[in-house]
Amino acid sequence: MAGRFEIYTDSAGQHRFRLRAGNGEVVLVSEGYKRRINARKGVASVQRNVLRDERFERRTTRSGAPMFNLRAANGQVIGTSEAYASLEAREDGIDAVRRAAPLATVAELP
């Protein structure tokens, strides 16, 4: 199964996207957007930026768990990962995003 972006509306009425890897796991989520078109633009930005390693900001959560942000050329965060159990798992997550995003389909959900 190929990767898939899902654009959806959250319970607060914000438009978001999430990227599912080929195995169905969510590997990247966006911030909330007021307009659905901006969520679509966020998907396109992920696809443009995902192959540049310097766009991945490797961080840790407040509790010390590894995670990452994907940033656009202007420095804005496009997507955020989950918290991982190890540095190696975080790198696997980044690799999953790199593999899934470039050719991922886009599904518009309610």
C-alpha atoms as a printed R data frame, in Angstrom:
    type eleno elety resid chain resno       x      y      z
1   ATOM     1    CA   MET     A     1   0.000  0.000  0.000
2   ATOM     2    CA   ALA     A     2   1.336  3.451 -0.911
3   ATOM     3    CA   GLY     A     3   1.331  6.424  1.426
4   ATOM     4    CA   ARG     A     4  -1.786  8.522  1.756
5   ATOM     5    CA   PHE     A     5  -2.541 12.052  2.886
6   ATOM     6    CA   GLU     A     6  -5.916 12.480  4.538
7   ATOM     7    CA   ILE     A     7  -7.389 15.972  4.694
8   ATOM     8    CA   TYR     A     8 -10.106 16.229  7.318
9   ATOM     9    CA   THR     A     9 -11.976 18.625  9.591
10  ATOM    10    CA   ASP     A    10 -11.321 18.238 13.305
11  ATOM    11    CA   SER     A    11 -13.853 18.658 16.117
12  ATOM    12    CA   ALA     A    12 -13.011 22.380 16.423
13  ATOM    13    CA   GLY     A    13 -13.790 22.981 12.722
14  ATOM    14    CA   GLN     A    14 -10.127 23.308 11.734
15  ATOM    15    CA   HIS     A    15  -8.833 21.637  8.556
16  ATOM    16    CA   ARG     A    16  -5.847 19.341  8.984
17  ATOM    17    CA   PHE     A    17  -3.935 16.660  7.139
18  ATOM    18    CA   ARG     A    18  -2.212 13.520  8.289
19  ATOM    19    CA   LEU     A    19   0.171 11.322  6.350
20  ATOM    20    CA   ARG     A    20  -0.249  7.578  6.623
21  ATOM    21    CA   ALA     A    21   2.672  5.348  5.688
22  ATOM    22    CA   GLY     A    22   2.185  2.282  3.526
23  ATOM    23    CA   ASN     A    23   1.392  0.203  6.618
24  ATOM    24    CA   GLY     A    24  -1.431  2.580  7.598
25  ATOM    25    CA   GLU     A    25   0.374  4.212 10.533
26  ATOM    26    CA   VAL     A    26   0.123  7.983 10.898
27  ATOM    27    CA   VAL     A    27   3.658  9.395 10.550
28  ATOM    28    CA   LEU     A    28   3.021 13.142 10.251
29  ATOM    29    CA   VAL     A    29   0.202 15.510 11.258
30  ATOM    30    CA   SER     A    30  -0.390 19.162 10.454
31  ATOM    31    CA   GLU     A    31  -1.505 22.160 12.408
32  ATOM    32    CA   GLY     A    32  -5.084 23.347 12.041
33  ATOM    33    CA   TYR     A    33  -5.978 25.610  9.129
34  ATOM    34    CA   LYS     A    34  -9.031 27.851  8.815
35  ATOM    35    CA   ARG     A    35  -9.521 26.928  5.158
36  ATOM    36    CA   ARG     A    36  -9.320 23.505  3.537
37  ATOM    37    CA   ILE     A    37  -7.350 24.909  0.605
38  ATOM    38    CA   ASN     A    38  -4.557 25.774  3.040
39  ATOM    39    CA   ALA     A    39  -4.427 22.174  4.246
40  ATOM    40    CA   ARG     A    40  -4.053 21.137  0.584
41  ATOM    41    CA   LYS     A    41  -1.208 23.638  0.206
42  ATOM    42    CA   GLY     A    42   0.371 22.096  3.319
43  ATOM    43    CA   VAL     A    43   0.318 18.680  1.632
44  ATOM    44    CA   ALA     A    44   2.070 20.132 -1.425
45  ATOM    45    CA   SER     A    45   4.662 21.760  0.850
46  ATOM    46    CA   VAL     A    46   5.383 18.422  2.539
47  ATOM    47    CA   GLN     A    47   5.918 16.828 -0.856
48  ATOM    48    CA   ARG     A    48   8.340 19.631 -1.868
49  ATOM    49    CA   ASN     A    49  10.356 19.622  1.342
50  ATOM    50    CA   VAL     A    50  10.458 16.010  2.435
51  ATOM    51    CA   LEU     A    51  13.595 15.006  0.534
52  ATOM    52    CA   ARG     A    52  15.785 17.703  2.142
53  ATOM    53    CA   ASP     A    53  17.257 16.435  5.391
54  ATOM    54    CA   GLU     A    54  17.821 19.941  6.730
55  ATOM    55    CA   ARG     A    55  14.040 20.449  6.728
56  ATOM    56    CA   PHE     A    56  13.667 17.809  9.462
57  ATOM    57    CA   GLU     A    57  14.049 19.365 12.889
58  ATOM    58    CA   ARG     A    58  14.961 16.635 15.340
59  ATOM    59    CA   ARG     A    59  13.663 17.491 18.800
60  ATOM    60    CA   THR     A    60  12.481 15.957 22.030
61  ATOM    61    CA   THR     A    61   9.220 16.340 23.902
62  ATOM    62    CA   ARG     A    62   9.092 17.878 27.382
63  ATOM    63    CA   SER     A    63   9.364 14.370 28.793
64  ATOM    64    CA   GLY     A    64  12.496 13.709 26.701
65  ATOM    65    CA   ALA     A    65  10.993 11.475 23.998
66  ATOM    66    CA   PRO     A    66  12.438 11.928 20.480
67  ATOM    67    CA   MET     A    67  10.170 13.512 17.848
68  ATOM    68    CA   PHE     A    68  10.537 15.704 14.762
69  ATOM    69    CA   ASN     A    69   9.027 18.609 12.882
70  ATOM    70    CA   LEU     A    70   9.148 19.076  9.133
71  ATOM    71    CA   ARG     A    71   9.763 22.717  8.231
72  ATOM    72    CA   ALA     A    72   9.206 24.630  4.995
73  ATOM    73    CA   ALA     A    73  11.921 26.778  3.410
74  ATOM    74    CA   ASN     A    74  10.557 29.795  5.317
75  ATOM    75    CA   GLY     A    75  10.998 27.938  8.625
76  ATOM    76    CA   GLN     A    76   7.307 27.339  9.284
77  ATOM    77    CA   VAL     A    77   6.402 23.941 10.726
78  ATOM    78    CA   ILE     A    78   4.445 21.954  8.126
79  ATOM    79    CA   GLY     A    79   3.997 18.750 10.096
80  ATOM    80    CA   THR     A    80   4.851 17.107 13.391
81  ATOM    81    CA   SER     A    81   5.560 13.506 14.305
82  ATOM    82    CA   GLU     A    82   4.463 11.443 17.239
83  ATOM    83    CA   ALA     A    83   6.802 10.863 20.181
84  ATOM    84    CA   TYR     A    84   9.148  7.915 19.692
85  ATOM    85    CA   ALA     A    85  10.688  5.480 22.145
86  ATOM    86    CA   SER     A    86  14.249  5.908 20.788
87  ATOM    87    CA   LEU     A    87  16.419  7.983 18.486
88  ATOM    88    CA   GLU     A    88  16.523  5.064 16.055
89  ATOM    89    CA   ALA     A    89  12.728  4.899 15.969
90  ATOM    90    CA   ARG     A    90  12.609  8.641 15.224
91  ATOM    91    CA   GLU     A    91  14.985  8.147 12.272
92  ATOM    92    CA   ASP     A    92  12.776  5.292 11.061
93  ATOM    93    CA   GLY     A    93   9.818  7.695 11.275
94  ATOM    94    CA   ILE     A    94  11.653 10.285  9.187
95  ATOM    95    CA   ASP     A    95  12.481  7.593  6.628
96  ATOM    96    CA   ALA     A    96   8.819  6.546  6.555
97  ATOM    97    CA   VAL     A    97   7.789 10.137  5.781
98  ATOM    98    CA   ARG     A    98  10.428 10.390  3.048
99  ATOM    99    CA   ARG     A    99   9.194  7.179  1.432
100 ATOM   100    CA   ALA     A   100   5.463  7.857  1.765
101 ATOM   101    CA   ALA     A   101   5.026 11.547  0.965
102 ATOM   102    CA   PRO     A   102   6.371 12.076 -2.569
103 ATOM   103    CA   LEU     A   103   3.885  9.769 -4.320
104 ATOM   104    CA   ALA     A   104   1.155  9.628 -1.701
105 ATOM   105    CA   THR     A   105  -2.445  9.915 -2.796
106 ATOM   106    CA   VAL     A   106  -4.668 12.564 -1.240
107 ATOM   107    CA   ALA     A   107  -8.041 11.671  0.265
108 ATOM   108    CA   GLU     A   108 -10.565 14.340  1.212
109 ATOM   109    CA   LEU     A   109 -12.425 13.211  4.314
110 ATOM   110    CA   PRO     A   110 -15.362 14.968  5.982
